[in-house]
């Protein structure tokens, strides 16, 4: 594993006033990774961007902001789909307060590079964007999300499924898998 990259904020909480224009993410709810420089002393880092363009985004802004992650692999007849389920507690009647799906193409080498970069960071910074890409919050988490273990499968899949038709696999995944069902599934797939 590459050397750990200490990207914790050196001077405590920070206040950011920014407007974001993220290509392909206008008005779409969900999560994605972007590379940003949040602190000049730290330099570029992989940041999780959580976008909710609806007024309910303001309900996500909270202190303390707790973020959890469930990773998994969904098999399709075209190859595997990797998923990251970012969620916010509490869980009520089997449903988290908020749940965001982040699907990844294991055959795209950039996925492996991005996950490896994120896994070696000591912190995960999350930008919470609301309506009109307004920055609602910037949060820092100790990077204890377990991505190192997930990367093993990504490394294997990048080689084995290099020619996979990801669009077809994604269409089958969206047809056959339910987001809440994936969240409630245990490690054995049940």
MARKETI-149936 format. One record per residue (C-alpha): residue in one letter; x, y, z. Coordinates in steps of 0.25 Angstrom, whole numbers, plus 5000, padded with zeros to 4 digits. Layout:
residues N
AXYZ...
***
This chain:
residues 190
X500050005000X500550144997X501050235008X499950305016X499550445012X499250535024X498150625019X497550665033X497250815034X498350875042X497650995048X496350935052X494950965046X494951045034X493951135027X493851125012X492951215003X493051154989X492151124978X492350994970X492150964956X492350814955X492250764941X491150664939X490650684953X489750794951X488450774959X488750624961X488650564974X489750474978X491150454982X492450464974X493950474976X494650604972X496050654974X496150784981X497150874988X496450915001X497750955008X498951005000X499850935011X499250805008X499050814993X498150724984X497350624991X496150534987X494850594993X493450534994X492450624988X490950594993X489950674985X488450684988X487850794979X486550784987X486150874999X486250745007X487750765006X487650865018X487150745027X488550675024X489350795030X489550755044X490550755055X491050655058X491050605044X491150455044X491550385031X491550235029X491950145017X491550005012X492249955001X491849834992X491849764978X490649734970X490849624960X490149644946X490249554934X491149664928X492149664940X492149724954X491649864958X492349924970X491550004980X491750104991X490550135000X490850255007X489850275019X489450355030X488950305043X487950285050X487350155045X485850155047X485050025042X486249975035X486450105027X487550205029X487250355031X487950375017X488450285007X489350314995X489750214984X491050224977X491350124966X492650094960X493150024948X494249924952X494749914938X495150064938X496650074943X496250214948X495350154959X496550074965X497450194964X496350284971X496050184982X497550164985X497750314986X496550324995X496950205004X498350255006X497750395012X497650405027X496350485026X495150485016X494650625014X493250635009X492550755002X491050765004X490450834993X488950874993X488050944983X488851024972X490150954977X490151044989X491150994999X490450955011X491550895019X492950835019X493250725028X494450645032X494450495036X495550405040X495750315029X495250185035X494350145024X495050015020X495450045006X496749965006X495949835007X495049874996X496149914987X496649764986X495349734978X495549854969X496949814966X496449674962X495249724954X496049834946X496849714940X495749614939X494649704933X495449804925X494549784913X493249784920X492049864915X491849954927X490550024921X489849884920X490349844933X489849974939X488449954933X488349814938X488849854952X487749964952X486649874948X487049754957X487549824970X486849914980X487650014987X486949985001X487149834998X488649854996X488749935009X488049835017X488749715011X489849655020X491249615016X490749475012X489849535001X488549505009
***
